[in-house]
Amino acid sequence: MLESGIHPSLRTSLHNCNVFSLWGQYRGVMNYTPRNVFDLGAFVGDLTVEEDASSDEISLEGLEQELQECKNDDVVANILSKGITLRDHTKGVENNLRQVELDSIQDYIKESDNLVSLHDQIRDCDSILSQMETLLSGFQISRFSRKIYGYGFETEESQGAESKLAKFVEDIIVPPRMVDIIVDGELCLMYLNFIHVNEEYLRTLEILSKKLKFVEVDPLVFEFIVQKLHALRKPKTNIQILQQSVLLKYKYVISFLMEHGKEIYTEVRGAYIDTMNKEIDQPALIPHIAEASSQKYPYEVLFRSLHKLLMDTATSEYLFCDDFFGEESIFYEIFTGPLAVVDEHFNSILPNCYDAIGLMLMIRIIHQHQVNISLWPRFKMVFDLHLSSLRNANVKTLWEDDVHPHYVMRRYAEFTASLIHLNVEYGDGQLELNLKWLRMAVDDLLIKLAKTFPKPKLQIVFLINNYDMTISVLKEAGPEGGKIQMHFEELLKSNTALFVEELLLEHFSDLIKFVKTRASEDPNSSSEKPITVAEVETIVKDFASRWKAAIELMHKDVITSFSNFLCGMEILRAALTQLLLYYTRLSDCIKRIVGGSVLNKDLVSISSIMYEIRKYSRTF
């Protein structure tokens, strides 16, 4: 009867759920949960009902007894008292379950985004856990393999080291039992109750005393640290890398020694200072490279290398001492010796140094390193010696009867160019003033040397060669020549004009004198002596007969006179241009003379002269 009244859909659900548990769920859905009510589902247990009562898989044994025991249940009694059939009640339960299912679906739809996110998170966690499982499994296998490998290849040496280490640990370790005896044992009771110390406490103190003595006198820690320090003394060792990568690992050992082994710490500290005091013996330049190339270095290069090494070492050493030893005073003790050596060396070199350029280079090096060393007084003294040597120079001794650049002037040009270049980024007014005085002194000396030549033309050539050379050196040093370069350019320009006049007068003196004195006059004026054809005929015919040959002589003269070929060609071009101007003025003057047309056959055309000028321009 119970079986036939069950709705098919409900009967299907009953395959997997207890009918009385379903009652309990129904009561929950209907928000009806009476207190102190007998739970039929929990009491009956896993009861299932199938369509086929005769099935081998279903046993109804004991069902009647269970129903009898549950008939007094208030919920069951309430349902039966209303006269509702089981079929109707089942439909009601089914409808309620369907509504619960629909509500659950709506709730799922509302929370779908969160559920998708939760699903992704669970999936990611699962992936991470899987990777961790793989990694840990591999680590465990690797560790196990290394352990087996180590056991398989353990040598007698490693066994000996292990035994020594075990003995060392045994000698220094304080077992918990020993601590308990000393701290909580009879010693405390002795002070409180005035009783005697027992034998166990005395034996413990004796063992502790031996351990303390072992730690105090054991040389292992000291030898270990000193051995690391000795590595700093090896040639070609990069001290900074060794400090950072090796020694700093053991800085706790230093802290431990400071607190528990003051004597050993003092010895370690002294060993480090002694080692680092000899840093200074290593040159900044790499010796074997310098020897292999047979290179020699000026003092300022060695000075720069020394200071670069000193600055880098001091900076690194200060930080290391503060980190490793925890105190700054050791830094000053380390560098007392090196600084004394540097000072002694510098004080022995400086009084014998007369290289002003080298001194200025060292001044710039010191300025970049921000170290205050009194190099300026020495530089000023050496510079004044140069200045004095120019002012007091013996001209007769220096004169060489040669119009090419003088060696004193070349030295001056190179010296000045170097100092100007070193002053570009600093704008030192004192140095500029000193260079001005030096330039005035060399100007005076150069004029004195030029006057020793017998001819004015040679004097001018000598000055032009020296001015041109000075300008070239200043330009090679960079575009920082400034006022000094401009000064020599003006001198070169003025002396070039003088040489052109001297050169033209040498070959065309009559032409130039006439043009300068008579060509500007009006031939038809009422002057006492008007210009006549006869007066200019000689000049015209003379020029026409030898002007090309004269230009060739001028060319050879320039080639042999000026050491700078380009400068000589510029001077020749300027001379030919000036010659053209003179001859043009002569031609214009002849056109104004009465009867001057008779000289046209002897006049050289302006185009012919310009052609020769262009020919030399193309050639050179």
Secondary structure, 3 states (H helix, E strand, C coil): CCCCCCCHHHHHHCCCCCHHHHHHHHHHHCCCCCCCCCCHHHHHCCCCCCCCCCCCCCCCCCHHHHHHHHCCCHHHHHHHHCCCCHHHHHHHHHHHHHHHHHHHHHHHHHCHHHHHHHHHHHHHHHHHHHHHHHHHHHHHHHHHHHHHHHHHCCCHHHHHHHHHHHHHHHHHCCCHHHHHHHHHCHHHHHHHHCCCCCHHHHHHHHHHHHHHHHHHHCCHHHHHHHHHHHHHHCCCCCHHHHHHHCHHHHHHHHHHHHHHCHHHHHHHHHHHHHHHHCCCCCCCCCHHHHHHHCCCCCHHHHHHHHHHHHHHHHHHHHHHHHHHCCCCHHHHHHHHHHHHHHHHHHHHHHHHCCCHHHHHHHHHHHHHHCCCCCCHHHHHHHHHHHHHHHHCCCHHHHCCCCCCCCHHHHHHHHHHHHHHHHCCCCCCHHHHHHHHHHHHHHHHHHHHHHCCCCCHHHHHHHHHHHHHHHHHHHHHCCCCCHHHHHHHHHHHHHHHHHHHHHHHHHHHHHHHHHHHHCCCCCCCCCCCCCCCHHHHHHHHHHHHHHHHHHHHHHHHHHHHHCCCHHHHHHHHHHHHHHHHHHHHHHHHHHHHCCCHHHHCCCCCCHHHHHHHHHHHHHHC
